[in-house]
Amino acid sequence: MERIRIVSSTIEEALESLPPWVQCVLAPVMAVISHLGTLTAIFAFIIILFQLKVVYINGKIKDNELRVKKTELKLKLLQYEKECIPSDELI
């Protein structure tokens, strides 16, 4: 953090030594550059949220697939029991 302050103060000193017309041209550019860290953090946060949403959705899909497989296996087991075990043995 200290490095950023040193660099930004050095850049400001360098800008002050430039002619006024150059300062007018570079001022908007410097404003954007000074906010790049904030913009990067915002974009990173958005990307992280998107990734978490994708992981959550993929987890839900996987969970639903496992539920379907579990239900299918239960149905197969019931069919097997009906076919293989005579009804009088069940009582």
C-alpha positions as CSV (number, residue, x, y, z in Angstrom):
1,M,0.0,0.0,0.0
2,E,2.9,2.3,0.8
3,R,4.4,1.7,-2.6
4,I,1.2,2.8,-4.3
5,R,1.2,6.0,-2.3
6,I,4.8,6.7,-3.3
7,V,4.2,6.0,-6.9
8,S,1.0,8.1,-7.0
9,S,2.8,11.0,-5.3
10,T,5.7,10.7,-7.7
11,I,3.3,10.8,-10.7
12,E,1.5,13.8,-9.3
13,E,4.8,15.6,-8.9
14,A,5.7,14.7,-12.4
15,L,2.4,16.0,-13.7
16,E,2.8,19.3,-11.9
17,S,6.0,19.9,-13.7
18,L,4.4,19.5,-17.2
19,P,2.9,22.4,-19.2
20,P,-0.8,23.2,-18.4
21,W,-2.1,21.9,-21.7
22,V,-0.5,18.5,-21.2
23,Q,-1.9,18.4,-17.7
24,C,-5.4,19.0,-19.1
25,V,-5.0,16.2,-21.6
26,L,-3.5,13.7,-19.0
27,A,-5.9,14.6,-16.1
28,P,-8.8,12.3,-17.3
29,V,-6.3,9.5,-18.1
30,M,-4.8,9.8,-14.6
31,A,-8.2,9.8,-13.0
32,V,-9.0,6.5,-14.8
33,I,-5.7,5.0,-13.8
34,S,-6.1,6.0,-10.2
35,H,-9.4,4.1,-10.1
36,L,-8.2,1.0,-11.9
37,G,-7.6,-0.8,-8.6
38,T,-11.2,-0.1,-7.5
39,L,-12.5,-1.2,-10.9
40,T,-10.4,-4.3,-10.8
41,A,-11.7,-5.2,-7.4
42,I,-15.3,-4.7,-8.5
43,F,-14.8,-6.9,-11.6
44,A,-13.1,-9.6,-9.5
45,F,-16.0,-9.5,-7.0
46,I,-18.5,-9.9,-9.9
47,I,-16.5,-12.7,-11.4
48,I,-16.3,-14.5,-8.0
49,L,-20.1,-14.1,-7.5
50,F,-20.7,-15.5,-11.0
51,Q,-18.4,-18.5,-10.3
52,L,-20.1,-19.2,-7.0
53,K,-23.5,-19.1,-8.8
54,V,-22.3,-21.6,-11.4
55,V,-20.9,-23.9,-8.7
56,Y,-24.2,-23.7,-6.8
57,I,-26.3,-24.4,-9.9
58,N,-24.0,-27.3,-11.0
59,G,-24.2,-28.7,-7.4
60,K,-28.0,-28.5,-7.6
61,I,-28.0,-30.2,-11.0
62,K,-25.7,-33.0,-9.6
63,D,-27.9,-33.3,-6.5
64,N,-31.0,-33.7,-8.7
65,E,-29.3,-36.3,-10.9
66,L,-28.4,-38.3,-7.8
67,R,-32.0,-38.2,-6.6
68,V,-33.2,-39.4,-9.9
69,K,-30.7,-42.3,-9.9
70,K,-31.7,-43.2,-6.3
71,T,-35.4,-43.2,-7.3
72,E,-34.6,-45.4,-10.3
73,L,-32.7,-47.8,-8.2
74,K,-35.5,-48.0,-5.7
75,L,-38.0,-48.8,-8.5
76,K,-35.7,-51.5,-9.9
77,L,-35.4,-53.0,-6.4
78,L,-39.2,-53.0,-6.0
79,Q,-39.6,-54.7,-9.4
80,Y,-36.9,-57.3,-8.5
81,E,-38.7,-58.0,-5.2
82,K,-42.0,-58.4,-7.0
83,E,-40.6,-60.7,-9.6
84,C,-38.3,-62.8,-7.5
85,I,-40.1,-63.2,-4.2
86,P,-43.4,-65.1,-4.3
87,S,-46.3,-63.1,-2.7
88,D,-47.0,-65.7,0.0
89,E,-43.4,-65.4,1.3
90,L,-43.9,-61.7,1.8
91,I,-46.5,-62.3,4.5
